[in-house]
């Protein structure tokens, strides 16, 4: 019993911690770690915008999964830089990315940014200076082949013989996936310049090209539009280059952002976009919470009436479960959606299932002539295999559903699977630790136990 009382003290401390975490406040800040501790509501509850992007390359082109993951991260960074909070991008299959923007008040703005998905290219212009802002054609993505360091500008067959630079197909030396870092610094004369560092592969490509093309023009092209076309002053052998010009800090920073967040390794097109109104989300949340409150109240009443004192202990355990789950949802944080809330409520049922199995086994052991403490020990031992197997089966299902949601961009399936799995873990802790400890302490305080059979639902 000493061990159970120590466990009870630890449970009280845990309960105090989660209550503190759930109280309104400024959030938690420990070093670089910060959480606002505000619930994060998903697209279906807050309203917002959802977009579906697809790789704008020939079907025959094999797309590197790492390139898709890099593109997802870059798109997320770009929209974060525009001040859009809590946006989510996830890879769906081999060629698609799903973007969600809960609570967005200006959907057209974000859609326009997504449509300009920022394919960054370094394009060989040879001896031809072309003004910034000019839209040109490049050979990247047309043949399904990767870029090569050999410049081979071609003439568009529809405009053969013309000297118009916009009619030519210019060769892409490399794309933005070779950028490692981009920053702004002063040039020592009161002006600003952009410094960039390339990957090992990019450094080799850049070294070979700049060595053979000194005094020629290399264009930095974003979405086929030239944003800068500096002249190569000298070979760049170490993969570290700089772009100079008449830059102010703002213009230099804007170019650095375009390079940094526009460095998509593959081009994308917007396949579908839809707007979800906040009114629908608020109405859905209100009705879901009402249904949850009603169901929760019915379950609590049933447990208290049918199982009596053990049922009340189970209800207290479920209350602890709810507080822990809410604290973890805020701390992780978990984006709550309607399917996510459904997964949470379903895991509550799993906690009650475990309690019911234990209570029924406890009754059987008492009727067999066991003492209360013997009955509690045997009830937990004999109910544990069923509790363990059923919850492992549920967790395996959650893993499959989460994988399915990740592969096909079904965020609602991922939300359901994650909250259900998290809830299963918490509910098991509450059933096997919290309820058990409360019952042992309760039985220890009720002496002689034979006079209290009715409080355990054993006699009428």
N, C-alpha and C positions, 0 to 999 in steps of 0.2 A: 504493500500500500504506500510505502514511502516513495517508491518510484512513480506511482500514479499521482501523488500529490505534487511531486516535482514537475511532472508533465503538465499538470493543471496550472501551475505557476507560469510555465513557459507559454502555455496557450493564452493565459491572461495577458502576458507581455506582448505576444504576437497580435492579439486582439486590439490592444492599446495602440500598437504601431499602425495597423491597417486603418483604424478609426482616424488617427492623426493624418494618414496619407489621404483619406477621403474627405477630410474637412476642407472647406474653401480656404484658399491662401495664395501666396505669390508663386508657389511652385517650389521645386527642389533644385538647388544649385550646389554641386560639389566639384570644384575644379572646373574642368571643361564639360562636365556632365550637367545637363539641365533638362528638366521636365516641367512643363507648365501645370501638369496634373489636372488638365481639363479633358473631359471626354472628347474623343475624336470621332465625329459622325461621318459616315460614308456618303456616297453620292445619292443613294436612294432615300436617305433621311434628310439631307440638307439641300438637295438639288444641286445642279451644276452641269458640267459638260463632259461628255465622253467622246473620244475620237479613236478611230481605228486606222493605223498606219500600215502600209505594206511596202516592202522593198521594191524600188522602181528599177529593177534589173530584169533582163530576160529570164524566162522560166528555167532555161538550161543552166543558168549560173548557180554554182554551189556557194552558199553563203555560210561563212564561218560563224558558229554559235557565239564565239567570243566577240566577234564584230557586232553581233546583234545586242549582246549585253553591254558593250561599250556605248553603242548608240542609245540604248535605253538610259544609261547613266547621264550621257551628255544632254539628252532631251530634258531629263529631270532637272539638271543643273541650269539649263537655259531658262526654263519656266520659273524656277526658284529665283533666278536673278531678276525676273520681271516682277517679283513680289507676289507670286501666286503660292499660297501656303497649302501644305498637305496634299499636293498633287501626287499622283502615283502613275508610274509607267511600268508595264511588265511585258515581257516577251511572250507572244502567243504563237506557238508552233515554230516553224523554221523561217518564216518570212514576215511575220506581223508583230506589231507592238500596239498594246492598248494603253491609252492615256486617260486618266480620270482626274477631274478638277472639282472637288466638292466645294459648294458655297461660292462659286465664281459668279461675280456680279456683271462681268463684261465678257460674255462668251466669244463675241466676234474678235476681240483683241487676241485672245489666246489661239483661236482657230487660225487667224492670219499668221501668227508666229509659227504654229505647227506646219502650216502649208509651206512656209519657207524653212524647210527642215535643215538647211545649212550644210550642204555638201561642200567641203573645202578642198580646193585643188591648187597645186602649184603647176602652172602652165607655161610652157616654153613659147615665147613670142619672137625669138630670134632678134633681128634688127628692127622689128616693127614696134614703135611706141604706140600704145593704144590708151586713150584717156580713161581715167577711173570712171566707173559707172557704166561702161560699155558692156553689153550682153554679147557673149561669144559662144561658139560651139566648141566642144572638146570631144576627144575620142574615148573618154572614160565612160564605161557602162553601155557602149553601143554594140560591142562585139561579144560581151560576156567574158572577156579576158582581162587579166590584171594589167596594171600599168607597167611600163618598162622605162628605163632611163634613156632610151634612144629617141630623140625628137623626130617625129615624122608628120609635120603638118600637111594636111591634105586639103584639096579643094572640093567643096560640095558639088556634086554632079549637076545640081539644078542651077548653079551659078558659075559654071566653068568659064574661065577666062577673065573673070572680074578681079579687080585688085581690092575690093571692099573687104577689110579684115573680118567683118562680121559674117561673111559668107564662107570663110575657111573653117576647117575643122582642125583646131590646134591640139597639140599633143600634151597630155597630162603627164608630168614627170613623176608626181606622187600625190597622194591624197592626205587629208588631215589626220588619218589614223597613224601617220608617222610622227605627229607632234607629241612631244613628251611634256613640255611646259611652255607657257607664254607669259610674259610680263612686260611692264612699262618701267623705264628708267630715264634719267636725265642724260643728255649727251655731253655735259660739261660746258656748254655754251648757253645755258638757259633754256634749251629746247628739250624735246622729248623724243624717245625712240622706242621701238618695240623689239624686245629680245626674245628669241625662241630657242629651244633645245629639242633636237630630234632623237628618235629612237636609234638603236644601233643600225638597223636596216636602213632607216631614213638617212642617217648620217653618211652611209656609204653611197647611197644614190645621189645625195646632194654633193658630196665630194667629187664624184665622177662628172656630174653635170656642170658644176661651177668651174671645175678645172678646164673643161673644154669650151666654155661659153663666157669667158670674161668679156665685159663691156656689152653684153647682150641683155635683153630684158626678160625678166621672169615675173609673170603675173600671179598674184594671189587672188583666186577666184572663188567667190561664195555664191552657190546656186547659179553658176554660169555668168555671174556679173563680176567684173573686175573691181576689187576694192582697193588694190594697190598694185603698181607695176614697176618696182624698183629695178635699177640697172645693176648688174653684177659687177662690183668693183674689183674683186679679187677672189681667188679660190677659197672655199670654206671647207677645210679638211676635217674639222672636229665636231661637226654636227651642231655647232652653236652659231646662229646667225642673228643679224639685226636689220631692222628696216628703218631707214632714216627718211626724213622729209620735213616739211613745214608743219609739224604736229603741235597742237596744243595738248594739254594734259587730257582734256575731254575727248578729243579726236583720237589720240593715241590709245586711251583706255577703251574707247568704243571699238577700235580695230582689234585690240587684244581680246576683247570679249567675243567679237565675231570669230576670231581665230580659235579661241579656247573652246567656246561652246558651239561653234559651227563646225568643229572638226569631226563630223560624222563619217565613219568609215564606209558607209554605203548610203545611197540616196533613198528617200522615201516619198510616197505619195499618200494623200489622205483618201482613204476608201470610203469612210463613213463618219459622220459626226451627228450627235444628237444632244438636245438640251432637255434636262429634267427640271421641272419647276419646283421651287422650294415648298410651294403649297402642298403638292402631292406628298413630298417627304415628311412634312410636319404632320399631315393627316395620318400617314401610315405609322409614324412613330407614336402618335397619340393613341391610336386604336391598338397597336401592339402592346403598349404599356398597360392599357386598360385590361386587355386579355390576360397579360402576365399577372397583374395584381389579383384578378378574379381567380385564376387557376392556382396561384400561390396560396391564397386565403383558403380555398377549398382543401388543398392538400394539407395545410397546417391543421385545420379543424379535424380532418379525418385521422391524422396521426395522433392528435391529442385525445380524441374520443375513443378510438379503437385500441391504441396501445398505451394510453394513459401516461404514467410517468416516463417510461422509455420513449414514448412518442414526443413528449415535451422536450426531453433531452435531444432527440433527433431534430426537432424544430430549432432548438438553440444552435445545434451543429450546422443546420442549413443557413441560419443567419450568419454564422461565422464564415461559411463558404461564400455567401453572397458578398460580404465585405472584402474578403481576400481577393475574390475574382475581380471586383470593381477596382481595387487598388492596383492589381496587376494590369488590367486593361488600360489604366491611366499611365502606369509606370513604363510599360513596354515601348510605346503605346500601341494599342490595338484599334484599328479603324472599325468602328461598329456599323454594321449594316443590318437590314432586316433578317437576312439569313444568319448573320453572326449572332444576333440576339436569339434566334430560334435554336442555334447550336448551344448557346449558354443555358437556355431553359431546358433543353433536352438533357444536358449533363446534370441538371438538378434532379431529374428523374432517376438518373443512375445512382446518385447519392442516396436517394430514398429507397431504391431497390436493395442496396447493400444493407441499409438499416433494417428493412423488413425481413430479409433473409436471416439476419442475426437475431432479431426479436423472436421470430417463429422458432428458430432452433433453441433459443433460450427457454421458451415456453415448454417445448418438448422435453428438455432436460429436467426442468422443475417437476413436470408431471411424472418423470421416471424416478423421482425421489432424490435428485441431487440438491445440494445446498446452493444458495444463490451464487457464491463465488465459483463453485465447481461448474454450475450451469453457464456462467458467463465465459469461463475459460473454454469449455467445450463448444459453446455456441460460436465463438470466434474461430476456433480451429476448424470446425466442420463446415462453417459457411464460407471460409476464406477461399477454397478452391473454386467454388461457383462464382464468387465475386471477382476473383483474379481472371478466370477464363473469359467471362463475359466482357470485362473491361478491356482485356487485351484484344479481343475480337473487334471491339468498337474502335480502339486506337489504330488497328491495322486498316480498318475501313476509312478512318480519318486520313491516314497517310496516302491511301489510294485516291481519295477525293481531292486532297491537296495537290498531288501530282497531276491529276487530271485537270484541275483548275489552272495550274501553272503552264501546262502544255497548250491549252486551248484558250487561254486568256479569260477564263470564267472566274472573275473576281468574287462573285457571290458564292461560288462553290468553295473557293479557298477560304473565305471568311467563315463560312459555316464549319468547315473542317477544322480550322485553327481554334475557334472558340470552343467547339465541342471537345477537342483533344485537351485543351487547357483546362476546361471545366471538369473533365474526367479525372485529371490528375489532382485537382483541388478537392473534388468530391471524395475521392478515395482517401485522401489525407483526413478529411473531416469525419468520414464514416469510421475509419479504422483507428484513428487517434483521438479526435475530439469526442465523438459519441462514446467510444469505449472508456475513455478517462472519466467522463461525466458519470457514466453508469457505475463504474467501480467506486467512485467517491460517494455517489448517492447510496449504493448498497451498504457501504461501510458506515454511513451515518444512520441507516434505518435498522435499528436493532431493538428487539428480536425481529428477524426478517419474516418469520412465519405469520406475523400479525399484519403484514402489509401486502399480502398476495393480491388483494383487489386492486392495489395501485399499479400492479404490473399486468392487469387484464387477465389474471389467472382464475378469478372467481367473480361471480356477479355481485 
